[in-house]
Amino acid sequence: MSSRWKLNLLRSLIVFSVGLTFECLSATKMEAQEVAITFDDLPAHGSLPSGTTRVDVARSILATLKAAKIPEVYGFINAGKLEKFPEDIEVLKVWREAGQPLGNHTYSHLSFTDNPVPEFEENIERNEPALRLLMGNQNWHWFRYPYLWEGDTLEKRHAVRAYLKEHEYRIAQVTMDFEDYAWNGPYARCVEKKDEKAIQWLKESYLNTAAEYLALDEKMAQQIFHREIKHVLLMHVGAFDALMLPKLLEQMKKQGFRFVTLEEAQADPAYQLDPDAALKDGGTLLDQVFDSQHLQYPPHADKPMKELQDLCK
């Protein structure tokens, strides 16, 4: 074997080894992108198409989660909704029967921006009897701020955070959100009108927007933490969410996401960060950091909010 031939062989092996290492690193990178799914506004969110019940929506979501082998998914409840529709307690029961946990989202989905601290804290407390009844000895001490509004003044923000800590709550932060709730109302209207073309557009725009904004949230996290973090995705118990959940989970798996529990996600040190900012509109943890530090958002497409508002009117 000539020296030149040996040299060429050695070079080929080095190139192959580098390529293989890169592929392995890429695969590891994709596998490492972990996300916990959470659902807000149980037992009821958004308009329903004719012939669909709240329990139908919950059962559909739960069946999809089970089929996709998604680990423990917290549902954040507003027990005050049961005052007007007591029959919706069945939604919370089937959620628990499926082995899924519940957390606190305030009794009446109260806006912290529009209300003082004592009233907000009282609204948190009023939600607890239902949680105790449904969760028993299991952990329900996770709190999700309605609208993700954590305080429009520092005094309010600090006061409620102190209250939550004193009452052994952990804040269920969000790092991924594509405002999925905006599709539920248009879907109910379009079903009523039997507008199949509009419904197809809803399906496509929902998945496209999800892909766009989950990618944006990944970029934002990289910009803040200079690494991949474990994410928490916010969703809602709406009829269109139930319809689209199988496709959404399939799309996310193809994008390299692996699903974990809320506990596992928030074990990431990223969730120790407190933006400590007074923000009227709040937002995800990433939004809060960007807005409070006046960072420039990565380029991204706008959500089709106007089109959704006008569709099937």
LOMAR-83930 format. One record per residue (C-alpha): residue number from 1; x negated, y negated, z; chain; residue in three letters. Coordinates in Angstrom, 3 decimals, m for minus. Example, Ala and Ser with C-alpha at 12.3 -4.5 7.8 and 13.67 -1.06 7.14 Angstrom:
2
1:m12.300:4.500:7.800:A:ALA $
2:m13.670:1.060:7.140:A:SER $
END
This chain:
313
1:0.000:0.000:0.000:A:MET $
2:m1.523:m3.329:m1.106:A:SER $
3:m2.066:m6.193:1.323:A:SER $
4:0.185:m8.442:m0.785:A:ARG $
5:2.987:m5.852:m0.735:A:TRP $
6:2.650:m5.551:3.055:A:LYS $
7:2.795:m9.331:3.381:A:LEU $
8:5.960:m9.531:1.269:A:ASN $
9:7.557:m6.744:3.295:A:LEU $
10:6.693:m8.530:6.543:A:LEU $
11:8.231:m11.759:5.226:A:ARG $
12:11.397:m9.920:4.212:A:SER $
13:11.708:m8.347:7.636:A:LEU $
14:11.288:m11.747:9.302:A:ILE $
15:13.981:m13.301:7.097:A:VAL $
16:16.318:m10.374:7.785:A:PHE $
17:15.662:m10.591:11.525:A:SER $
18:16.320:m14.336:11.629:A:VAL $
19:19.532:m13.898:9.634:A:GLY $
20:20.709:m11.089:11.888:A:LEU $
21:19.939:m13.160:14.987:A:THR $
22:21.879:m16.098:13.556:A:PHE $
23:24.871:m13.864:12.821:A:GLU $
24:24.759:m12.463:16.343:A:CYS $
25:24.565:m15.935:17.832:A:LEU $
26:27.473:m17.066:15.668:A:SER $
27:29.573:m14.089:16.742:A:ALA $
28:28.712:m14.759:20.387:A:THR $
29:29.634:m18.402:19.922:A:LYS $
30:33.045:m17.472:18.559:A:MET $
31:33.673:m14.894:21.269:A:GLU $
32:32.721:m17.427:23.930:A:ALA $
33:35.435:m19.896:22.937:A:GLN $
34:37.877:m19.032:25.683:A:GLU $
35:41.283:m20.575:26.288:A:VAL $
36:44.095:m20.157:28.804:A:ALA $
37:47.659:m20.630:27.567:A:ILE $
38:50.179:m22.400:29.819:A:THR $
39:53.840:m23.317:29.321:A:PHE $
40:55.590:m26.389:30.702:A:ASP $
41:59.203:m27.356:31.426:A:ASP $
42:60.657:m24.015:32.508:A:LEU $
43:63.494:m23.141:32.551:A:PRO $
44:64.590:m25.399:29.676:A:ALA $
45:62.931:m27.494:27.026:A:HIS $
46:64.232:m29.141:23.876:A:GLY $
47:67.315:m28.582:21.734:A:SER $
48:68.527:m25.081:20.938:A:LEU $
49:69.729:m23.805:17.565:A:PRO $
50:73.288:m22.485:17.583:A:SER $
51:73.496:m18.944:18.905:A:GLY $
52:70.196:m19.131:20.806:A:THR $
53:70.036:m19.189:24.606:A:THR $
54:67.304:m20.283:26.997:A:ARG $
55:66.872:m16.665:28.041:A:VAL $
56:66.459:m15.676:24.367:A:ASP $
57:63.623:m18.197:24.067:A:VAL $
58:61.910:m16.960:27.226:A:ALA $
59:62.239:m13.287:26.280:A:ARG $
60:60.809:m13.977:22.825:A:SER $
61:57.799:m15.832:24.244:A:ILE $
62:57.181:m13.127:26.842:A:LEU $
63:57.436:m10.335:24.273:A:ALA $
64:54.901:m12.082:22.051:A:THR $
65:52.488:m12.615:24.931:A:LEU $
66:52.754:m8.948:25.869:A:LYS $
67:52.290:m7.709:22.297:A:ALA $
68:49.222:m9.916:21.865:A:ALA $
69:47.814:m8.748:25.231:A:LYS $
70:47.519:m12.302:26.533:A:ILE $
71:46.494:m12.321:30.216:A:PRO $
72:48.445:m14.069:32.971:A:GLU $
73:50.276:m17.169:31.668:A:VAL $
74:51.502:m19.804:34.112:A:TYR $
75:54.896:m21.368:33.509:A:GLY $
76:55.316:m24.752:35.169:A:PHE $
77:58.837:m25.336:36.426:A:ILE $
78:61.262:m28.195:37.057:A:ASN $
79:63.789:m26.555:39.390:A:ALA $
80:65.994:m29.653:39.280:A:GLY $
81:67.207:m28.576:35.843:A:LYS $
82:69.127:m25.807:37.591:A:LEU $
83:71.460:m28.356:39.170:A:GLU $
84:73.225:m28.908:35.850:A:LYS $
85:72.657:m25.447:34.391:A:PHE $
86:72.376:m22.959:37.296:A:PRO $
87:72.586:m20.048:34.868:A:GLU $
88:69.086:m20.926:33.649:A:ASP $
89:67.691:m19.340:36.804:A:ILE $
90:67.657:m16.210:34.635:A:GLU $
91:64.801:m17.741:32.615:A:VAL $
92:62.663:m17.975:35.742:A:LEU $
93:63.672:m14.474:36.783:A:LYS $
94:62.720:m12.874:33.460:A:VAL $
95:59.432:m14.769:33.536:A:TRP $
96:58.658:m13.237:36.916:A:ARG $
97:59.969:m9.803:35.909:A:GLU $
98:57.421:m9.881:33.098:A:ALA $
99:54.705:m10.371:35.721:A:GLY $
100:53.969:m13.970:34.756:A:GLN $
101:53.311:m16.603:37.455:A:PRO $
102:54.972:m19.966:38.050:A:LEU $
103:53.571:m23.338:39.113:A:GLY $
104:54.809:m26.776:40.146:A:ASN $
105:55.707:m29.412:37.519:A:HIS $
106:57.783:m31.562:39.940:A:THR $
107:61.466:m31.020:40.648:A:TYR $
108:62.855:m33.298:37.943:A:SER $
109:59.909:m33.876:35.571:A:HIS $
110:59.366:m37.212:37.270:A:LEU $
111:57.200:m39.875:35.634:A:SER $
112:54.379:m40.855:37.986:A:PHE $
113:53.835:m44.048:36.002:A:THR $
114:57.408:m45.193:36.654:A:ASP $
115:57.691:m44.160:40.301:A:ASN $
116:55.889:m44.885:43.591:A:PRO $
117:53.733:m42.370:45.425:A:VAL $
118:56.249:m41.375:48.176:A:PRO $
119:58.986:m40.573:45.641:A:GLU $
120:56.563:m38.607:43.467:A:PHE $
121:55.270:m36.565:46.400:A:GLU $
122:58.830:m35.874:47.550:A:GLU $
123:59.637:m34.617:44.049:A:ASN $
124:56.715:m32.203:44.214:A:ILE $
125:57.926:m30.907:47.577:A:GLU $
126:61.528:m30.452:46.397:A:ARG $
127:60.273:m27.992:43.783:A:ASN $
128:58.686:m25.705:46.352:A:GLU $
129:61.714:m23.746:47.683:A:PRO $
130:62.343:m22.298:44.213:A:ALA $
131:58.668:m21.435:43.834:A:LEU $
132:58.574:m19.707:47.224:A:ARG $
133:61.706:m17.741:46.378:A:LEU $
134:60.463:m16.608:42.981:A:LEU $
135:56.751:m16.152:43.675:A:MET $
136:56.828:m14.709:47.186:A:GLY $
137:53.271:m14.256:48.437:A:ASN $
138:51.673:m14.902:45.056:A:GLN $
139:49.829:m18.124:44.316:A:ASN $
140:52.095:m20.926:43.059:A:TRP $
141:49.848:m23.766:44.232:A:HIS $
142:48.980:m25.013:40.770:A:TRP $
143:50.289:m28.467:39.852:A:PHE $
144:50.806:m29.923:36.379:A:ARG $
145:51.553:m33.650:36.114:A:TYR $
146:54.627:m34.404:33.956:A:PRO $
147:53.542:m36.027:30.687:A:TYR $
148:49.953:m35.514:31.955:A:LEU $
149:50.254:m38.927:33.646:A:TRP $
150:47.967:m38.902:36.693:A:GLU $
151:48.417:m42.479:37.893:A:GLY $
152:48.565:m45.933:36.352:A:ASP $
153:46.629:m47.397:39.296:A:THR $
154:43.638:m45.998:41.147:A:LEU $
155:45.526:m46.297:44.431:A:GLU $
156:48.328:m44.059:43.134:A:LYS $
157:45.907:m41.618:41.523:A:ARG $
158:43.840:m41.263:44.696:A:HIS $
159:46.893:m40.956:46.958:A:ALA $
160:48.490:m38.070:45.063:A:VAL $
161:45.190:m36.292:44.591:A:ARG $
162:44.704:m36.466:48.348:A:ALA $
163:48.251:m35.152:48.858:A:TYR $
164:47.641:m32.241:46.472:A:LEU $
165:44.375:m31.350:48.198:A:LYS $
166:46.004:m31.513:51.635:A:GLU $
167:48.760:m29.163:50.443:A:HIS $
168:46.262:m26.766:48.854:A:GLU $
169:47.230:m27.441:45.236:A:TYR $
170:44.891:m27.238:42.291:A:ARG $
171:45.548:m29.520:39.330:A:ILE $
172:46.295:m27.493:36.207:A:ALA $
173:44.396:m29.640:33.753:A:GLN $
174:44.836:m29.532:29.983:A:VAL $
175:42.084:m29.766:27.384:A:THR $
176:44.033:m28.634:24.326:A:MET $
177:47.322:m30.162:23.210:A:ASP $
178:48.876:m30.685:19.786:A:PHE $
179:52.246:m31.930:21.088:A:GLU $
180:54.042:m28.744:20.107:A:ASP $
181:57.248:m30.056:21.731:A:TYR $
182:57.810:m32.436:18.790:A:ALA $
183:58.864:m29.577:16.481:A:TRP $
184:61.653:m28.129:18.659:A:ASN $
185:64.298:m30.810:18.090:A:GLY $
186:63.829:m30.976:14.300:A:PRO $
187:64.004:m27.184:14.120:A:TYR $
188:67.395:m27.091:15.871:A:ALA $
189:68.702:m29.772:13.480:A:ARG $
190:67.378:m28.024:10.388:A:CYS $
191:68.857:m24.672:11.438:A:VAL $
192:72.207:m26.409:11.858:A:GLU $
193:71.926:m27.808:8.322:A:LYS $
194:70.613:m24.469:6.965:A:LYS $
195:67.742:m26.369:5.356:A:ASP $
196:65.270:m23.567:4.618:A:GLU $
197:62.874:m25.852:2.750:A:LYS $
198:62.616:m28.149:5.770:A:ALA $
199:62.130:m25.188:8.112:A:ILE $
200:59.285:m23.922:5.933:A:GLN $
201:57.661:m27.354:6.138:A:TRP $
202:58.056:m27.246:9.919:A:LEU $
203:56.251:m23.904:10.050:A:LYS $
204:53.374:m25.081:7.880:A:GLU $
205:52.960:m28.450:9.592:A:SER $
206:53.068:m26.822:13.058:A:TYR $
207:50.218:m24.431:12.277:A:LEU $
208:48.204:m27.057:10.392:A:ASN $
209:48.540:m29.554:13.229:A:THR $
210:47.605:m26.909:15.800:A:ALA $
211:44.460:m26.012:13.857:A:ALA $
212:43.525:m29.672:13.378:A:GLU $
213:43.929:m30.676:17.017:A:TYR $
214:42.433:m27.573:18.600:A:LEU $
215:39.353:m28.228:16.456:A:ALA $
216:39.423:m31.878:17.524:A:LEU $
217:39.572:m30.877:21.195:A:ASP $
218:36.575:m28.597:20.709:A:GLU $
219:34.620:m31.501:19.199:A:LYS $
220:35.651:m33.812:22.036:A:MET $
221:34.519:m31.274:24.622:A:ALA $
222:31.180:m30.916:22.860:A:GLN $
223:30.774:m34.696:22.813:A:GLN $
224:31.432:m34.947:26.566:A:ILE $
225:29.752:m31.803:27.914:A:PHE $
226:27.293:m30.964:25.082:A:HIS $
227:28.455:m27.350:25.173:A:ARG $
228:31.491:m25.177:24.661:A:GLU $
229:33.843:m25.158:27.618:A:ILE $
230:36.714:m22.907:28.599:A:LYS $
231:39.914:m24.607:27.491:A:HIS $
232:43.499:m24.833:28.769:A:VAL $
233:46.231:m25.119:26.126:A:LEU $
234:49.524:m26.860:26.880:A:LEU $
235:52.688:m25.481:25.285:A:MET $
236:56.448:m25.716:25.967:A:HIS $
237:59.296:m23.198:26.243:A:VAL $
238:61.067:m24.374:23.097:A:GLY $
239:62.920:m22.361:20.453:A:ALA $
240:60.498:m23.253:17.670:A:PHE $
241:57.526:m22.500:19.919:A:ASP $
242:59.008:m19.051:20.487:A:ALA $
243:59.437:m18.540:16.732:A:LEU $
244:55.912:m19.676:15.897:A:MET $
245:53.980:m18.188:18.801:A:LEU $
246:53.036:m14.923:16.979:A:PRO $
247:51.581:m16.876:14.045:A:LYS $
248:49.874:m19.385:16.323:A:LEU $
249:48.159:m16.675:18.370:A:LEU $
250:47.118:m14.874:15.180:A:GLU $
251:45.658:m18.101:13.807:A:GLN $
252:43.806:m18.813:17.038:A:MET $
253:42.310:m15.322:17.112:A:LYS $
254:41.052:m15.809:13.559:A:LYS $
255:39.488:m19.086:14.664:A:GLN $
256:37.507:m17.177:17.282:A:GLY $
257:39.501:m17.843:20.433:A:PHE $
258:39.617:m15.355:23.277:A:ARG $
259:42.399:m15.647:25.837:A:PHE $
260:41.755:m15.878:29.568:A:VAL $
261:43.733:m16.787:32.686:A:THR $
262:44.133:m20.312:34.022:A:LEU $
263:42.003:m19.330:37.015:A:GLU $
264:39.204:m18.114:34.727:A:GLU $
265:39.360:m21.199:32.517:A:ALA $
266:39.228:m23.677:35.381:A:GLN $
267:36.307:m21.854:36.971:A:ALA $
268:34.316:m23.695:34.295:A:ASP $
269:32.336:m26.532:35.950:A:PRO $
270:33.834:m28.907:33.357:A:ALA $
271:36.994:m29.047:35.478:A:TYR $
272:35.097:m30.578:38.387:A:GLN $
273:34.974:m33.784:36.350:A:LEU $
274:37.347:m36.492:37.550:A:ASP $
275:37.621:m39.443:35.130:A:PRO $
276:38.852:m41.494:38.137:A:ASP $
277:40.603:m43.973:35.889:A:ALA $
278:43.915:m45.812:36.025:A:ALA $
279:45.685:m44.857:32.799:A:LEU $
280:49.304:m45.653:32.059:A:LYS $
281:49.694:m42.816:29.558:A:ASP $
282:47.137:m40.365:30.905:A:GLY $
283:46.627:m37.415:28.578:A:GLY $
284:44.439:m34.331:28.579:A:THR $
285:41.291:m34.267:30.676:A:LEU $
286:39.342:m34.982:27.495:A:LEU $
287:41.640:m37.862:26.528:A:ASP $
288:41.179:m39.389:29.966:A:GLN $
289:37.405:m39.302:29.640:A:VAL $
290:37.451:m40.743:26.120:A:PHE $
291:39.896:m43.513:26.995:A:ASP $
292:38.312:m44.498:30.304:A:SER $
293:34.802:m44.564:28.799:A:GLN $
294:35.983:m46.162:25.530:A:HIS $
295:34.493:m43.367:23.435:A:LEU $
296:35.239:m43.053:19.737:A:GLN $
297:37.407:m40.070:18.840:A:TYR $
298:36.055:m37.751:16.134:A:PRO $
299:37.783:m38.190:12.734:A:PRO $
300:41.093:m36.354:12.551:A:HIS $
301:44.420:m36.352:10.740:A:ALA $
302:47.457:m37.927:12.366:A:ASP $
303:50.299:m35.776:13.671:A:LYS $
304:53.418:m35.959:11.452:A:PRO $
305:55.533:m37.588:14.170:A:MET $
306:57.579:m39.861:11.916:A:LYS $
307:58.351:m37.053:9.495:A:GLU $
308:59.470:m34.877:12.414:A:LEU $
309:61.680:m37.610:13.818:A:GLN $
310:63.398:m38.173:10.458:A:ASP $
311:63.726:m34.544:9.370:A:LEU $
312:67.245:m33.094:8.965:A:CYS $
313:68.904:m36.206:10.394:A:LYS $
END
